[in-house]
Amino acid sequence: MALSIVAGHEQTIYQAAQWRTELEAALRSGEDILLDLSSIEEIDCAGAQVLLWLQREAARLDRRMGLLDPSRPLDEFLRQMGMEGELAFRRSGAGDGS
């Protein structure tokens, strides 16, 4: 069974510590993690750092984890930062990408 988590609308320096704590608890649960990123409207370097940490920590712990449906603002931020290839996303193709 997988643990489904929906990211909040804002993932900035103001939410990063709490978001990391929540994701760390999810990793410790031993469940597979599916993180829906389609709702993100604002992200900064701190939010991106949490996503990079989660991907690397899940691999280190040999946990299955999916980053699902990145929002348009997330895609644009990663492209502006030159990080578009750093995160392994799974896209459903169902949404409008916003």
DSSP file with accessible surface (Angstrom, degrees, kcal/mol):
  #  RESIDUE AA STRUCTURE BP1 BP2  ACC     N-H-->O    O-->H-N    N-H-->O    O-->H-N    TCO  KAPPA ALPHA  PHI   PSI    X-CA   Y-CA   Z-CA
    1    1 A M              0   0  196      0, 0.0    31,-1.0     0, 0.0     2,-0.3   0.000 360.0 360.0 360.0 144.2    0.0    0.0    0.0
    2    2 A A  E     -a   32   0A  37     29,-0.2     2,-0.7    31,-0.0    31,-0.2  -0.805 360.0-130.0-108.0 146.0    1.2    3.5   -0.8
    3    3 A L  E     -a   33   0A  62     29,-3.7    31,-2.7    -2,-0.3     2,-0.5  -0.837  25.4-151.8 -91.4 115.0    1.0    6.6    1.3
    4    4 A S  E     -a   34   0A  93     -2,-0.7     2,-0.4    29,-0.2    31,-0.2  -0.814  16.4-179.7 -94.3 128.7   -0.5    9.4   -0.8
    5    5 A I  E     -a   35   0A  36     29,-3.0    31,-3.2    -2,-0.5     2,-0.6  -0.985  16.7-151.0-128.3 135.3    0.5   13.0    0.1
    6    6 A V  E     -a   36   0A  93     -2,-0.4    31,-0.2    29,-0.2     2,-0.1  -0.937  21.3-130.1-107.0 122.6   -0.6   16.2   -1.6
    7    7 A A        -     0   0    1     29,-2.8    32,-0.2    -2,-0.6     4,-0.1  -0.432  28.3-111.1 -67.9 144.7    1.9   19.0   -1.5
    8    8 A G        -     0   0   36      2,-0.2    33,-0.1    -2,-0.1    -1,-0.1  -0.162  28.2-102.7 -70.7 169.2    0.5   22.4   -0.3
    9    9 A H  S    S+     0   0  102     31,-0.2    32,-3.2     1,-0.1    33,-2.0   0.839 108.2  47.0 -63.4 -36.0    0.1   25.4   -2.6
   10   10 A E  E     +d   42   0B  94     31,-0.2     2,-0.3    30,-0.2    33,-0.2  -0.946  55.2 171.9-113.6 128.0    3.2   27.1   -1.2
   11   11 A Q  E     +d   43   0B  10     31,-2.9    33,-1.4    -2,-0.5    36,-0.4  -0.740  35.7 127.3-131.4  80.1    6.5   25.3   -0.7
   12   12 A T  S >> S-     0   0    4     -2,-0.3     3,-1.9    31,-0.2     4,-1.7  -0.595  79.5 -73.5-123.0-174.3    8.9   28.1    0.2
   13   13 A I  H 3> S+     0   0  111      1,-0.3     4,-0.5     2,-0.2    30,-0.0   0.808 128.0  61.7 -54.6 -27.6   11.4   28.8    3.0
   14   14 A Y  H 34 S+     0   0  200      1,-0.2    -1,-0.3     2,-0.1     4,-0.2   0.736 116.2  28.5 -74.8 -22.4    8.4   29.4    5.3
   15   15 A Q  H <> S+     0   0   55     -3,-1.9     4,-2.8     2,-0.1     5,-0.3   0.526  95.1  94.6-109.6 -11.0    7.1   25.9    4.9
   16   16 A A  H  X S+     0   0   14     -4,-1.7     4,-2.8     1,-0.2     5,-0.2   0.872  84.0  47.9 -58.6 -45.1   10.3   23.9    4.2
   17   17 A A  H  X S+     0   0   75     -4,-0.5     4,-2.1     1,-0.2    -1,-0.2   0.938 116.5  43.4 -64.0 -45.0   11.1   22.8    7.8
   18   18 A Q  H  > S+     0   0  115      2,-0.2     4,-2.4     1,-0.2    -2,-0.2   0.912 114.3  50.5 -66.4 -41.6    7.6   21.6    8.5
   19   19 A W  H  X S+     0   0    7     -4,-2.8     4,-2.6     2,-0.2     5,-0.2   0.938 110.4  49.5 -63.0 -43.5    7.3   19.9    5.0
   20   20 A R  H  X S+     0   0   89     -4,-2.8     4,-2.7    -5,-0.3    -1,-0.2   0.919 110.0  51.5 -62.4 -41.5   10.6   18.1    5.5
   21   21 A T  H  X S+     0   0   78     -4,-2.1     4,-2.1    -5,-0.2    -1,-0.2   0.925 111.4  47.5 -60.6 -44.3    9.5   16.9    8.9
   22   22 A E  H  X S+     0   0   98     -4,-2.4     4,-1.8     1,-0.2    -2,-0.2   0.914 114.2  46.1 -64.3 -42.5    6.2   15.5    7.5
   23   23 A L  H  X S+     0   0    1     -4,-2.6     4,-2.4     2,-0.2    -2,-0.2   0.864 109.2  54.9 -70.8 -34.0    8.0   13.8    4.6
   24   24 A E  H  X S+     0   0   65     -4,-2.7     4,-2.3    -5,-0.2    -1,-0.2   0.916 107.6  50.1 -63.7 -41.3   10.6   12.4    6.9
   25   25 A A  H  X S+     0   0   45     -4,-2.1     4,-1.1     1,-0.2    -2,-0.2   0.901 108.9  52.6 -62.6 -39.2    7.8   10.8    9.0
   26   26 A A  H  <>S+     0   0    7     -4,-1.8     5,-0.5     1,-0.2     3,-0.5   0.918 108.7  49.8 -63.2 -41.4    6.3    9.4    5.8
   27   27 A L  H ><5S+     0   0    4     -4,-2.4     3,-1.3     1,-0.2    -2,-0.2   0.908 108.6  52.7 -62.2 -40.9    9.7    7.8    4.9
   28   28 A R  H 3<5S+     0   0  165     -4,-2.3    -1,-0.2     1,-0.2    -2,-0.2   0.736  93.2  73.8 -68.1 -21.1   10.0    6.3    8.4
   29   29 A S  T 3<5S-     0   0   61     -4,-1.1    -1,-0.2    -3,-0.5    -2,-0.2   0.728  99.2-132.5 -64.8 -21.7    6.5    4.7    8.0
   30   30 A G  T < 5 +     0   0   41     -3,-1.3     2,-0.1    -4,-0.4    -1,-0.1   0.367  64.4 125.7  84.8  -6.2    8.0    2.2    5.6
   31   31 A E  S   <S-     0   0   77     -5,-0.5    -1,-0.3     1,-0.1   -29,-0.2  -0.479  71.2-100.1 -80.3 155.8    5.2    2.7    3.1
   32   32 A D  E     -a    2   0A  52    -31,-1.0   -29,-3.7    -2,-0.1     2,-0.5  -0.446  42.8-135.3 -64.8 149.9    5.7    3.6   -0.5
   33   33 A I  E     -ab   3  65A   1     31,-2.2    33,-2.8   -31,-0.2     2,-0.5  -0.954  21.3-172.8-118.8 130.6    5.2    7.4   -1.0
   34   34 A L  E     -ab   4  66A  44    -31,-2.7   -29,-3.0    -2,-0.5     2,-0.7  -0.978  12.0-166.4-117.9 111.7    3.3    9.1   -3.8
   35   35 A L  E     -ab   5  67A   0     31,-3.2    33,-3.1    -2,-0.5     2,-0.6  -0.889   8.5-151.3-106.4 109.9    3.7   12.8   -3.6
   36   36 A D  E     +ab   6  68A  46    -31,-3.2   -29,-2.8    -2,-0.7     3,-0.3  -0.712  17.6 176.2 -82.2 117.7    1.3   14.8   -5.7
   37   37 A L    >   +     0   0    0     31,-3.0    34,-1.3    -2,-0.6     3,-1.2   0.273  49.6 103.9-105.6  11.0    2.9   18.1   -6.7
   38   38 A S  T 3  S+     0   0   44     30,-0.3    34,-0.2     1,-0.3    -1,-0.2   0.698  75.7  56.4 -71.6 -18.3    0.1   19.4   -8.9
   39   39 A S  T 3  S+     0   0   38     -3,-0.3     2,-0.3   -32,-0.2    -1,-0.3   0.520  73.4 120.2 -91.1  -6.8   -1.2   21.9   -6.4
   40   40 A I    <   +     0   0    1     -3,-1.2    34,-0.4     1,-0.2   -31,-0.2  -0.443  25.9 164.8 -65.6 121.4    2.1   23.8   -5.9
   41   41 A E        +     0   0  131    -32,-3.2     2,-0.4     1,-0.3   -31,-0.2   0.622  68.1  28.6-106.2 -23.3    1.6   27.4   -6.9
   42   42 A E  E     +d   10   0B 104    -33,-2.0   -31,-2.9     2,-0.0    -1,-0.3  -0.991  64.5 162.7-143.5 131.5    4.8   28.9   -5.4
   43   43 A I  E     -d   11   0B  17     -2,-0.4   -31,-0.2   -33,-0.2     2,-0.2  -0.988   8.1-177.5-145.1 148.7    8.1   27.3   -4.7
   44   44 A D     >  -     0   0   45    -33,-1.4     4,-2.4    -2,-0.3     5,-0.2  -0.684  52.1 -74.1-131.2-169.7   11.6   28.6   -4.0
   45   45 A C  H  > S+     0   0   73      1,-0.2     4,-2.5    -2,-0.2     5,-0.1   0.854 128.4  55.2 -60.6 -35.0   15.0   27.0   -3.5
   46   46 A A  H  > S+     0   0   17      2,-0.2     4,-1.7     1,-0.2    -1,-0.2   0.920 109.7  46.4 -65.8 -41.8   14.1   25.8    0.0
   47   47 A G  H  > S+     0   0    0    -36,-0.4     4,-1.8     2,-0.2    -2,-0.2   0.912 113.0  49.1 -65.4 -42.4   11.1   23.9   -1.4
   48   48 A A  H  X S+     0   0    2     -4,-2.4     4,-2.5     1,-0.2    -2,-0.2   0.893 107.4  56.0 -63.4 -37.9   13.2   22.5   -4.2
   49   49 A Q  H  X S+     0   0  134     -4,-2.5     4,-2.8    -5,-0.2    -1,-0.2   0.894 104.4  53.0 -62.5 -38.3   15.8   21.4   -1.7
   50   50 A V  H  X S+     0   0    8     -4,-1.7     4,-2.8     2,-0.2    -1,-0.2   0.927 109.4  48.9 -62.8 -42.7   13.2   19.4    0.2
   51   51 A L  H  X S+     0   0    0     -4,-1.8     4,-2.4     2,-0.2    -2,-0.2   0.919 112.1  47.9 -63.9 -42.8   12.2   17.6   -3.0
   52   52 A L  H  X S+     0   0   24     -4,-2.5     4,-2.4     2,-0.2     5,-0.2   0.923 112.5  49.6 -62.2 -44.0   15.9   16.8   -3.8
   53   53 A W  H  X S+     0   0   41     -4,-2.8     4,-3.3    -5,-0.2     5,-0.3   0.938 110.6  50.4 -59.2 -46.4   16.4   15.6   -0.2
   54   54 A L  H  X S+     0   0    0     -4,-2.8     4,-2.7     1,-0.2     5,-0.2   0.930 110.7  48.1 -60.3 -45.7   13.3   13.4   -0.4
   55   55 A Q  H  X S+     0   0   43     -4,-2.4     4,-1.8     1,-0.2    -1,-0.2   0.934 117.2  41.9 -61.3 -44.9   14.3   11.8   -3.7
   56   56 A R  H  X S+     0   0  147     -4,-2.4     4,-2.5     2,-0.2    -2,-0.2   0.897 115.0  49.7 -71.2 -39.4   17.8   11.0   -2.4
   57   57 A E  H  X S+     0   0   38     -4,-3.3     4,-2.4    -5,-0.2    -2,-0.2   0.904 109.2  52.1 -67.9 -39.3   16.8    9.9    1.0
   58   58 A A  H  <>S+     0   0    2     -4,-2.7     5,-3.2    -5,-0.3     4,-0.3   0.927 111.8  47.0 -61.9 -42.3   14.2    7.5   -0.4
   59   59 A A  H ><5S+     0   0   75     -4,-1.8     3,-1.2    -5,-0.2    -2,-0.2   0.926 111.2  51.4 -64.1 -42.8   16.8    6.0   -2.6
   60   60 A R  H 3<5S+     0   0  166     -4,-2.5    -2,-0.2     1,-0.3    -1,-0.2   0.893 114.5  42.7 -62.1 -37.6   19.3    5.7    0.3
   61   61 A L  T 3<5S-     0   0   54     -4,-2.4    -1,-0.3    -5,-0.2    -2,-0.2   0.410 112.7-120.1 -88.3   1.4   16.6    4.0    2.4
   62   62 A D  T < 5 +     0   0  148     -3,-1.2     2,-0.4    -4,-0.3    -3,-0.2   0.897  61.4 151.2  58.2  43.8   15.6    1.8   -0.6
   63   63 A R      < -     0   0   81     -5,-3.2     2,-0.4    -6,-0.2    -1,-0.2  -0.850  49.0-121.1-103.9 141.5   12.0    3.2   -0.4
   64   64 A R        +     0   0  172     -2,-0.4   -31,-2.2     2,-0.0     2,-0.3  -0.684  41.2 169.5 -80.8 132.0    9.8    3.5   -3.4
   65   65 A M  E     -b   33   0A  39     -2,-0.4     2,-0.4   -33,-0.2   -31,-0.2  -0.994  19.0-160.8-148.6 134.8    8.7    7.1   -4.0
   66   66 A G  E     -b   34   0A   4    -33,-2.8   -31,-3.2    -2,-0.3     2,-0.7  -0.978  10.4-153.5-121.6 131.4    6.9    8.8   -6.8
   67   67 A L  E     -bc  35  89A   1     21,-0.7    23,-3.0    -2,-0.4     2,-0.4  -0.918  31.8-158.5 -98.2 110.1    6.9   12.6   -7.5
   68   68 A L  E     -bc  36  90A  34    -33,-3.1   -31,-3.0    -2,-0.7   -30,-0.3  -0.751  45.2 -19.0-104.4 138.9    3.6   13.0   -9.4
   69   69 A D        -     0   0   42     21,-2.9    -1,-0.2    -2,-0.4    22,-0.1   0.867  67.5-145.5  45.3  66.9    2.3   15.6  -11.7
   70   70 A P        -     0   0    5      0, 0.0   -32,-0.2     0, 0.0    -1,-0.1  -0.336  20.3-117.0 -60.9 138.9    4.5   18.7  -11.1
   71   71 A S     >  -     0   0    1    -34,-1.3     4,-2.7     1,-0.1    27,-0.2  -0.240  23.6-106.5 -70.7 164.7    2.6   21.9  -11.5
   72   72 A R  H  > S+     0   0  118     25,-1.6     4,-2.9     1,-0.2     5,-0.2   0.927 120.9  52.8 -59.5 -45.4    3.5   24.5  -14.1
   73   73 A P  H  > S+     0   0   43      0, 0.0     4,-2.4     0, 0.0    -1,-0.2   0.903 110.4  48.3 -60.2 -36.8    5.0   26.8  -11.5
   74   74 A L  H  > S+     0   0    0    -34,-0.4     4,-2.6     2,-0.2     5,-0.2   0.950 112.4  48.1 -66.3 -47.3    7.2   24.0  -10.3
   75   75 A D  H  X S+     0   0   36     -4,-2.7     4,-2.3     1,-0.2    -1,-0.2   0.926 113.4  48.0 -56.8 -46.1    8.3   23.1  -13.8
   76   76 A E  H  X S+     0   0   83     -4,-2.9     4,-2.6     2,-0.2    -1,-0.2   0.905 110.9  50.6 -64.4 -41.6    9.0   26.7  -14.6
   77   77 A F  H  X S+     0   0   28     -4,-2.4     4,-2.0    -5,-0.2    -1,-0.2   0.948 111.6  47.3 -61.5 -48.3   11.0   27.2  -11.4
   78   78 A L  H  <>S+     0   0    2     -4,-2.6     5,-3.2     1,-0.2     6,-0.6   0.900 112.1  50.5 -62.0 -38.5   13.2   24.1  -12.0
   79   79 A R  H ><5S+     0   0  141     -4,-2.3     3,-1.3    -5,-0.2    -1,-0.2   0.935 109.8  50.1 -64.6 -44.3   13.8   25.2  -15.6
   80   80 A Q  H 3<5S+     0   0  156     -4,-2.6    -1,-0.2     1,-0.3    -2,-0.2   0.848 112.8  47.4 -62.3 -33.3   14.8   28.7  -14.5
   81   81 A M  T 3<5S-     0   0   92     -4,-2.0    -1,-0.3    -5,-0.2    -2,-0.2   0.467 114.0-117.1 -86.7  -3.1   17.2   27.2  -12.0
   82   82 A G  T < 5S+     0   0   55     -3,-1.3    -3,-0.2    -4,-0.4     3,-0.2   0.796  84.8 115.5  72.1  28.5   18.7   24.7  -14.6
   83   83 A M    >>< +     0   0   36     -5,-3.2     3,-2.1    -6,-0.2     4,-0.5   0.183  24.1 119.9-114.0  16.0   17.4   21.8  -12.5
   84   84 A E  T 34 S+     0   0  112     -6,-0.6     3,-0.3     1,-0.3    -1,-0.1   0.762  80.3  44.3 -60.5 -23.3   14.8   20.3  -14.9
   85   85 A G  T 34 S+     0   0   71     -3,-0.2    -1,-0.3     1,-0.2    -2,-0.1   0.414  93.2  83.0 -98.8   4.0   16.6   17.0  -15.0
   86   86 A E  T <4 S+     0   0   94     -3,-2.1     2,-0.4    -8,-0.1    -1,-0.2   0.745  85.2  54.9 -81.7 -26.0   17.3   16.6  -11.3
   87   87 A L  S  < S-     0   0   10     -4,-0.5     2,-1.0    -3,-0.3   -35,-0.1  -0.918  75.9-134.9-115.3 138.1   14.0   15.2  -10.2
   88   88 A A        -     0   0   71     -2,-0.4   -21,-0.7     2,-0.0     2,-0.3  -0.778  32.6-174.0 -93.8 100.0   12.3   12.1  -11.6
   89   89 A F  E     -c   67   0A  38     -2,-1.0     2,-0.5   -23,-0.1   -21,-0.2  -0.652  20.2-149.6 -93.6 152.4    8.6   13.0  -12.1
   90   90 A R  E     -c   68   0A 127    -23,-3.0   -21,-2.9    -2,-0.3     2,-0.5  -0.988  17.6-159.7-116.2 126.8    5.7   10.8  -13.2
   91   91 A R        -     0   0  142     -2,-0.5   -23,-0.1   -23,-0.2    -2,-0.0  -0.922  16.5-165.3-112.4 130.6    3.1   12.7  -15.2
   92   92 A S        -     0   0   75     -2,-0.5    -1,-0.1     1,-0.0   -24,-0.0   0.729  27.5-140.9 -81.8 -26.0   -0.4   11.4  -15.5
   93   93 A G  S    S+     0   0   74      1,-0.1    -2,-0.0     0, 0.0    -1,-0.0   0.520  72.5 109.5  77.9   4.7   -1.2   13.8  -18.4
   94   94 A A        +     0   0   90      2,-0.0    -1,-0.1     3,-0.0    -3,-0.0   0.829  63.4  62.1 -83.8 -32.0   -4.7   14.3  -17.0
   95   95 A G  S    S-     0   0   63      1,-0.1   -26,-0.0     2,-0.0   -57,-0.0  -0.171  86.4-111.7 -91.0-176.4   -4.4   17.9  -15.7
   96   96 A D        -     0   0  112      2,-0.1    -1,-0.1    -2,-0.0    -2,-0.0   0.415  52.0-116.7 -92.8  -1.7   -3.8   21.2  -17.4
   97   97 A G              0   0   35      1,-0.2   -25,-1.6   -28,-0.0    -2,-0.0   0.565 360.0 360.0  82.0   5.9   -0.4   21.5  -15.7
   98   98 A S              0   0   71    -27,-0.2    -1,-0.2   -26,-0.2    -2,-0.1  -0.468 360.0 360.0 -94.8 360.0   -1.2   24.6  -13.8
